Amino acid sequence: MDTAAGRAPAPDVTTTDLVVGGMTCAACVNRVEKRLGKLAGVSATVNLATGRAQVTHPAGTTADELVAVVVRAGYTADVPAPPAPERAAEADGTADDGARAERNRLLVTALLALPVLALSMVPAWQFRNWQWLCFVLAAPVAVWGAWPFHQRALRGLRHGAATMDTLVSLGVAASFSWSAYALFLGGAGEPGMRMPFVFLPSAGGGAAHLYLEAAVGVPLSVLAGRLLEARARHGTGAAVRSLAELAAKDVAVRGPDGTERRVPVELLRVGQEFTVRPGERVATDGVVVSGASALDVSLVTGESEPAEAAAGQAVVGGAVNAGGLLVVRATAVGADTQLARITKMVTEAQTGKARAQRLADTAAGVFVPVVLTLAVTVLGFWLGAGADPQAAVTAAVAALVVACPCALGLATPTALLAATGRGAQLGVLVSGPRALETLRHVDTVVLDKTGTLTTGHMTVARVTTASGGLGEEAVVRLAGAVEQGSEHPLGRALVTYARQRAVDGPLPPVDGFLATPGTGVAGVVEGHRVEVRVPGDGLPQELAVALAAAEEAARTAVLVRVDGADEAVVAVGDVLRPGSYRAVDRLRRLGVEPVLATGDRAATAHAVAAELGITEVHARCTPQEKAELVGRLRARGRRVAVLGDGVNDAAALARADLGIAMGCGTDAAIGAADVTLVGGDIGAAAVAVRLARRTLATIRANLVWAFGYNALAVPLAAVGRLGPMTAAVAMSASSLLVVANSLRLRTWEPVPRAARGKDRR
């Protein structure tokens, strides 16, 4: 798999997450990334929307060193503490305090600024000495109301950096300073002074113009815009917060004597049993010991239908018990649970960047210095052309204020926040923006059969034994015993069948167990060498006939050999997943050609392919041959995705342009994949493709708007076609439009309502 697809770092490289404070635009993001990147072997991806940095660095580089670099760049940084309920509550309280302070600042600023705006914009309301009242009201706004911008601008100046705050601070300072000069020295302080409100600067003479409306309007607009923007960005992360809220806070643990005690879920350990009553959430992943019920898993896996839970069946933490009383034995806790892995994967996906966003961040790194240079040039040009100083100041201030790298910085992260959250709700986990970019261009998908197109819940349909052999009972007992060490659905079916047929107690243990992917398993049971493998040629007549009959019935047949002798052919039946046909059909409609690659015999593979309408079939594929098939398809210029669920699919998943794993599959397959279908529904593959295309289209639209806005607004301000206050409103609106466009992904539906009826088959 290409490194661009997002593989795990080398053993001597580690990843550290940092919480970065003080960033306000894409220029800040670019600065932090560049400063961290100057350290040997360090690379960083910084997300403006979440305020987090994901830093990949050598194992010898400490987190304190990384924090120090960020601090020296003029920002705050810290390593996030491990999640705990009390720390989460404390963090939420701190965030609420910060938001409350910003709201209070905006409220006071609005109360002081609105009278200034009204008097400045409506000449009929301008009474005697009105300008001095406006000056008194504007002073605290220009100083205290805009203080966050001044503070960050000064901090950046100390570190040799210019950001969006620099532009706002200079715009406010220039507007207020010019107004003070006009009042005290320029004749604008005369008692009977009247000032018409114009959106465009004037070139004529007369009394000096006041720009108090710009001095208060710019901070008011930007503060209001950022508050709305923060609320919108908070909304894009709602899915991740809802996942975190699924975790149970406490659990009823059963003691050896059957007594119960409620303890915090953090104290629960693997192997302990706990009780889940109707209406309660399953505290962690586990296996049902006793009881039966239906579980609502829609918020965890995206599946709308309840999952039946009975003794011996696995359950997932976060599911809601809709019926009876369950006793569950914990099999995973903390970060090892499925819910924790889902949350971690979604969070990591939101940290990444699309290629277009990296270009935007690079452009933003030089954008602010260019705007500053442009503002000075505009001021000099207007003064040199003989225009009034007030007209020159107006154009320069407008050029400073209207520029908006904020929209550039928000274009990708807000879309990713919304899209990955929506994907998690639909049962699709995407590893990051690179996976989305690759998924969008996929034109071929290689599908495994067992456990992917079929349910993987196999049952033994028929056992045919060789004449003069050990007999069915003995063969089934030995085969079931050796398969106890296998995770393959065929092996599980044999074990279940053998246990049901066992009359002499539990199955005997297996020694020297060996699994050969794509071939079978072997081991020693009660002194006999037992093999369960793919049938070959040269079988006894009765076994060859049984093998042919199994293939005609589209069943999978395995050969049982004991001490080198062919003893039996076992026909194992599997059924297609209910949505397999619809899923394959949807992929084909999206321009993605399905290819079936399976380790089963040709007859079985072709029978399944014919039922699903798949024309290209590769049977009897070993894991190496699957990977080679992917290589051949890629060599022909195809963009290949592999969808599988087992260990034997891991090599092909890693070789493909994109790996898609079934969430119900093995850890090896999930670890090698870029996209995981949580609910184990192959139909979600088409959802993933549609989501990728919609997300990338949203990101492109955001970036086109962000670049286009600046390309149009900055020249208009420079030639005097935008006043400072109009520029401030336009600047805030540009960021809000980008966030609003991304928020549309939160309600995205994979199938349009009008097409749902036609698509049901």
N, C-alpha and C positions, 0 to 999 in steps of 0.2 A: 504493500500500500504506500502511496506517496506520502511523504511527510506532511504535505499540505493538507492531507485529510484529517490530521489531528490525532497522532498517536502519542502514547505515553512517553515521557522523557526518559533519557538514558539513566542507568542506575546511579551515576555520579552526579546527576542533575536533579534538583528538587524544585517544587513550586510553592510559593508563599503568597497568600492573599493579604492585601493591605487595604485599610479604609483610609481614603485620602480626602481631606477637607480643604475647602477654600477654592475649589475649581468652579469656574463659572462659564467657560466657553471652550471651544475646540482648541484654542491657542494654549490654554492651561493643560489640556490633555497632551498635546504635542510636546509641551515643555517637560512634563513629568516623565513621559516615555523616553525622551531624548536624554534626560539627566540619568535615569536608571540604566539606559542602554550604554552609557559611557563606562560602566563598571565591566570588568573583564568577564565575559561569558554570560552576561545578564541581558535578558530581553523582557519587555513588559508590555502588557495590554491594559490600557486604562479606559474605564467606562464612565463617561460623564453622567449618564442617567442614574447609575447606581452608586457612583462615588467610590468604586472599588478598582483596585489594580491587581492583576494576576501576574506575578513576577516569576519567571523561570531563571534559576541561577545555580551556580556550582554549589555542591553540598557544603563547601567551606565558607561560603558567604552567609553571614548571619542576618536575621531579620532586623536587628538593631542597625546594622550597616545600611540596609535598604531604607529604613525609616529616616536615618540621618541624611541620606541623599535627598529624599523628598522634602525634608524640612529645610535643607540648604537651598532648595529650589524656590522656597517661599510659601510652602503649603504645609498643612498638618498631616500626620500619618500615624497609623497605629495598626497593630496586628489584632484582628477580631478575636475575641475570646470564644472558647468552645460554647456551643449553644446550651443554655440552661434556662429554665422557666424564670428564675429570679433575675438573671442577667437580661433576658429578653424583655421583661417588664421594666427593668431599669432603663434599658436602651430606648424602649418606647416612650417612657416618661421624659427622657432627655430630648428625644425628637419632638415630642409635644411642646416642651418648653421652648425649643428653638422656633417652632412654627408659631407659637403664641407671641413670642417677641417680634417676629417679622410682621404678624398681623397687626400688632399694636403700633409698630413703626409706620405701617401703611395707613392705618386709621388716622393717626395724628398728622401725618403728611397730607392726607386728603383734606382734613379739616382746615389746615392752614393754606393749602394750595388752591382749593376751589374758589375762595373769594378773589384771589389774585388772578386766576384764569378768567373769572367772570368780568372783573373790572377791566382787564386788559383787552378782552375780546369784544366787549360791548361798550362803545364810546358813549352811548347815551347814559350809562350808569356812572360815568367818571365825574365825581364831585370835586370840589376844591381840595387840593392836596391829597387826592386819592393815591398818587404815586408813592407818597411817603408811607401810607398805610400798607400798600403792597410790599414796599421794601422791608418794613418791619415783619410782616408775615412771611416773606420769602427767605429772610436771613436764616431762621432755624431750619427751614426745609433744605436750603443749599448746603448747610453745614451738618446738622444732625440727621435730617432725613436721608441725605446722600452719603452719610458717614461710612456705611459699609463699602461703597464704591471707592471713596477716598482712601480708606484704610487698605483695601486690597491693592489699589493702584500704587500707594506708597510702598507697600511690601514688595510689589513687583519691581518698583524702581530700585529698591535696595538690592535686589537680586538681578538687576539688568533685564527684566522681563516686561513686556507690554501685553495686556490682555483687554478683553471687552470692558472690564472695569476702568482701565486707563482711559478709554474713549469716553465713557459716561462721565467720569470724574472731570476730565478736561473740558467736556462740553458744558457741564454745570458750572464749573469754576469760571470759564470764559464768559458765559452768559451773565452770571451774577456780577463778575468784576466789571464788565462793560456797563452794566446797568448802574452800578455804584459810581463809576466814573461819570456817566451821563447825568446822574442826579446831582452829584456834588460839584462837578467841574464843567459839564457840558450843557448846562442850561435847562435840562429836563426837570429840575426841581422847582421851577417857577410855580406859584400857587395855581394859576389858571391853565396849566398845561393840559392839553388834550392829545390823545394818541390813537389814531385809527388802527384797527387790527388788520394785518395783511398776511397772507400765507407766503407771498413772495417778497424778497427784499426789494427795497426801492433804491433807485440810483440818484434820486434828487437830493437837494439840500434840505435845510430846515433844522429844527431842533433835533438833538440826538435822540435816537429811538431807544426805548427800554426793552430788555429781553427777560424781564422777570417772569413772564409766562413760560418761557423756555427753561429758566432756572428751576422752576417748581414743576413744570409739566414733564420734563425729562425724568427726574427721579420718581415722580408719581407713576408715570407710565411703565417704567422699567420694574419698579417694585410690584405693581399690580400684575404685570405680565409674568414676572418670575413666580409670584404666589400661585397664579392660575396654572403656570407651567409645572410647578412642583406638585400641585394636586393632580394634574393630568398624568405626570410621570408616576405618581403614587398609584394611580389606577392601573397603569400598565403592569405593575408588579403584583396585582391582586391575586393572580393564580398561584404564585409562589407562596404568598402569605397564607392562602387557603390550604395549600398542601401542608404547611407547617402546623396549621391549626387542626389538622386531622389527627395529629399525634395525641394519644391519651395522656392525661396528666398523672393518674394513679391507676392502680390495678389491684384486684382482689386475689392475692396469692394463697394457694392451698398448701397447707402443711402436710407432713406424712400421715398425721392422724385425721385428715379431712377438714380440719378447722381452717377458717379463712381470716386473713388480716389485710387491710388496705395499706399499701405502701406506695411511695412515689415510683413512677415507672422507671426512673433511673436506677433503682435498686433491684429491678428484675434481672435474673440471670438465666442463661441458656440452660435448659433442662428442667426449670421450675414449671409447675403447673399453675394455671390461673383460671378464674371463672369469668365468663362473659354472659351477662344476663341480657334479656331482650331490651333493645334500645341503646345498649352500651357499645362503644367501639372496641374492637379487638386491639389489645394493648401492643402487641408485637407479632411478628411472623411466627407461625407455629403449626403444630399438627393437632387435630382434634383427638382427644383421648376418649371422651364420651359425650353423648348428646347428639342432636341433629337440629339443623336450622337452615334458614336462607339468609345469606349475607348480601347487603347492598355494597357493592364494590365500585360503583360508578365514579365516585370522586377519586379513586385510586388508579383504576385501570381504564376508565372511559367506557366500560361495558354497562349498558343500561339494564340488562336482565340480571336478576338476582342469581348469585352462585350458591348452589347447594353445598352444605357442609355436613359431613357425618364422620364417624369414627375412622381414623386413618387418613383423612384428607387434609391437605395443607390449606392454611388460611393466611391472609395477608393482614398486617397491621394497618389500622385505620379504617377497615371495613366495619359497617354497622350491622349488628345482630338484629335481624328483623323478626325472629321468632323464638325458638326454644332456648333452653339453658345449655351452654357449651362449657366443657372443661378442655383447655388447650395447653399443650406442652410447648414452651418457648423454644424455637430453633435458631433464632437470631435476635439480637438486641442492639439498640443504639444505632451506630452508623452502618451496621451490616444489614439492616432491614431494607425491604424493597422500597418502602416509603422514603427512607433516608436517602437511598441511592437515586430515586426519582428526583427528589428535591435538589440534591447535589448536582445532578446532571443538568437540570434546568438552570440552576444558578450559574454553573460554569458556562453553559451555552450563551447566557446573556452577557458574559464578559467579553466574548470575542468580537471580531470586526470583519466586515466584508472588505474585499479589496478596494471597492469604491470609497468606503469610509476612511481607509488608511490614506488614500489620496487626498480626501477632504481635510483630514487632520494635518497632513503635511502642508497643504495650502494655507490652513488657518495659522500655522506657525509663523508664516511671513506676512499674513494678511494684516494684522494690527500695525506692525511697523510701516507697511506700505500706506495704510490709511492715515497714520500720523504724518508721514511725509507728504501725502496728498493734501492734507488739511493745511499744512504750512505753505505748500505751493499755491493752493487756492487763495489763501490770505495774501500772499505776496503778489499774485497775479492781479487780484482785484484792486489792491492798493496801487500797484504799478500802472494799472489801466485808468487810474483817476477816479475810481468809484469812491463813494463815501466810506469812511472807516466802518460805519455800522453795517453797511451792506457786505463788506469784506468779512467782518466778524460773523455775520449771519451765515454766509455760505460756508465758512470754515467750521463753525459750530455744527451746522447741519450735516456736513460731511463726517465729522467725528461721531455724531450721535446715530446716524442712519445705518452705519456699517454694523453688520450682525454676524459674527462667527458662531454665535450661539446655535443658530439653526443648523450650521454645518456639523457641529458637535452632537446634536440631538438626532440627526437624520437616521442613523443606523441603530443606536442603542434603544431608542424608544420603540422602533419597529420590532427589534429582537425581543424586548421585554414582553410586548403584547403577543407576538407570534409564538414564542416558546411557551408562554403561559397558556395560550389557547391550544397549542399542540398537546400540552400535558393534560388538559381537560378532555381532549379527544383521543387520548391514549397513544400519542406520538411524542417520543423524546428525541430531540435533535441535539447532537454534541456541540454544535456551534455554527457560525455563519458560513464557514468553509463547506460544511456538510450541506447546508442549504443551497449554496451556489452550485455544488456538484450535483445535488439531487435535481435541481432545475433542468440540467442538461442531459440527464440519463435517458438513453433511448433503448436500452436492453436490460432486462432483469432476469438473472439466472435463479430459478426456483428449485429448492429442495422439495421432496415429496413428503416423506414421513414427518409428521409433526408440523409441517408448514402448510401444504395444500390439504393434507388429511389431518384428522384429529390427533393422531398419535396414540389414541386409546385403543390399542390393538387387543384382540382376543384370539385365542386358539380356536380355529374352526375345525381342524381335522388333524389326527395323528395317524400316519401310516408306517407300520413297522416292517422290517425285513423278516422274511421267513427264517425260522430257526434261530432268531436272535434272542435278546434278553426279554422281550415282551414290552408292551406299552407302559405298564405301571412302573417298571424299573427304569426304562429309558426316560420317561417324563420326570421321575424323581431325580435322576442324575443330571438331566438337562436343566431343571429348575434350580438345582443346587449350584451348578457352575455359573448360572446367570445372575445369582444374587449379587455379584460384584459389578454388574453392568448397569449403565444408566440409559441404555437405548430402549425405546418403546417396545421393540421386539423382545428384548430380554425381560422387561417388566411383565409383558403378557405371559411369557413362559413361566416366570416365577409365580404369578398369580394362579395360573392354571395348575401348576404342580402342587401348590399349597392346598388348593381346593380338592385335589385328588389324593393328597397324602392321608394315609390311614395309620402310619407308624410314628406319628409325632412330627415335630418340625423337620425341615429339610436339613441334611447334614452340611457341615462347613466345607468350604473349598480352599485348597492350598495351591500356591503357585499360580494364582489367577493372572491371566494375560489377555488384554484386549487389543486387537489389531484393527484399527479403524478401517471400515469398508470391507472387512473380511469376516470377523467373528471373534469369539472368545474361547479360551481354553483354560483348563485347570485340572487338578487332581482331586477326585471325590471318592472317599472310601477306598483308596488304593487304585482307582481306575483313572486313566487319562481320558478326560471327556472334552470333546470339541463341539461347539455349536457354530456353524459357519455357513457361508453362501455355498449352495450346491455346485458341484462341478460335473464333469462328464464321467462316463463309465459307471453309473449307478446300477444297482440290481434292477431287474425288470419291474418289480412291483413299486419300487421307489421312483423310478423314472416315470411311470404312468401317473403316480401321485403328484409328481412335480409338474407334469404337463397339465393335469387337471387344475392344480392350484393357479397356474399362470392363466389358463382360460377364464377362471373365475376372478381374475385381477387380484389374487391374493399373493402375499409374500411367503415364499417357502424357504425354510432353513433345514440344513442337514445336521443330524446328530450322529457323531462318531464316538465310539467307546473303544479304547485301546486299539485304535487304527481301523476298526471295522465300521462300515456304514450300517447304522442300526435303525434310523427312522427319518422320515421327512415330515416336518411339522408345518402345516399351512396356517398362517396367521392373517386374519382379516382386519382391515382398517377401512374407515369410511371418510369420504371427503368432508371437509369443514362446510357448514351450511352456506357460508358466504364466498367459497372459493371461486365458483363460476363468475359471480358478480364482480369479485375483485380482479380476476384476470381480464374480464371484459372491460372494466373501467381503465385498467392500465393500458390496454390496447387502444382505447379511445383517446387516451392522452398521448399516444404516439410512442408508447413503451412496448417493445416486442418481448413477450415472455418466452423463456427457454427452460425446459425441464431437464435437470441433471440429478440423477439419483443412483444410489448403489444397488437398487433392485434390478431384477432381471428385465429383459427387454419387453416381454409380453405384459408384465404388470405395469411398467412405465408407460407403454403405449396405450394401454387401456385407460389409465388415468388421464393421459394427455388428450385422448380422443373425447373423453367426457367433458373436458374443459376447453377444447378448441385450440390446444397448443400444438403447433406443427413441428417445431424443432425439439427433438428428444435425444438425450444422451443417457443410456442405461449402463449398469455395471460400472459406475464411476467410483474409483477410489478417491480419497481426499486429494491426493496429488493430481489425479486426472481432472478433478473439478477445478483446481487452481490453474492447471495448464489450459483448460477450456477457457477460463476467464482471460488468460494471457493471449490466447489466439483471437478471441473476440476483440480485445483492446488493440491488438496489432492490426486488425482490419478497420480501425478507426471508430469503433463503437464505444460509447460511454456506458460502462457496465456497472450495474448494481447486483449484488448477490443477497438473496433473502434465505436465511436458514436458521436452524435452532439447535444444532448438535455440535459436539466436538469435531465431528468429521467435516463440518462446514467452516471451521475457524480459518483454515488456510485460504480457502476461496474468498471468504469475507475480507481477509487482510490483503489479498491480491487485487481485489476489485477497485474501481474508482470510488465506489461507495458500498459499505456493508450495512445491511439491514437485518437486525436480529429479532426473533420472536421473544417477547418478554417472558414467556413461559419456558424458554429454552435454557441451555446450560450457561454457566458463568463464562466459559471459554468463548462461546459464540457472542454473548453480549459484550464481552470485553474487547473483541476484535471488530465490533460494529461501530458505525457512526450514527445510526438511527436505530432506536429500539421501539418495537410495537408492544406497548405495555400489556395490553389485554390479550395478546396472542391471536389477534384477529388479522388475517392477511389483508382484509379490506382496508385496513388503516394504511397500507402501503400507498394506495392511490390518494388517500387523504394527505399523506406526507408529501407526495409530489405536488399536489394542488397547493398545499400550504407553502411549500418552498417557492413556487412560482408567484404566488400572491405576495409573499413577504418581500422577495427581491424586487417585484414591481413597485411595492410601496416604498422601499428604500431608494430606488431610482427616482421615483417621483419626488421624494423628500429632497434628495440631493440636487435635482434639476431646479426645484423651487429655491433652495438655499443659494445656489450659485447664481441663478437667474435674477433673484431679488437683488443681490449685491451688485451684479453687473448693470442693472437698471437704476437702482436707487442712488448709488454713490455718485455716478456722473450727474444725475439730476440735481443732487444736493450741491455738487461742486460748481455747477453753472447757475446756481441760485434759484432753482425751480422747486425747492422744498424748504420750508421754514423749519427751525429746530424742533418745535413741538410736534409738527406733522411728522418729522423724521423719527421722533421718539415713539410715537404711536405705531408707525410703520415697522420700526425695528422690533417692538414687542409682538406685534401681530405676526411677523414672519416666523418667530419661534413657536407661537401658539398654533399656527397653521400646520407646521411640521408635526407637532405632538398630536394634534387632532386627527391628522391623516393616519398616523400610526395607531391611534386608539380604535380605528375602524376594524383592525384585526381582532380585537377582543370579541367581537360579535360575528366573526367570519364563519360561514357555514360551508362545509366541504361540498355539499350538493345543493344547488339553487332550489328554492322551494318549488318553482315551476317544473323542474326536471325530476323531482323525487318520484312522482307517480310513474314516469316513463322508465326510471332506472330500477324499479323494483322487479326482481325476477326470481 
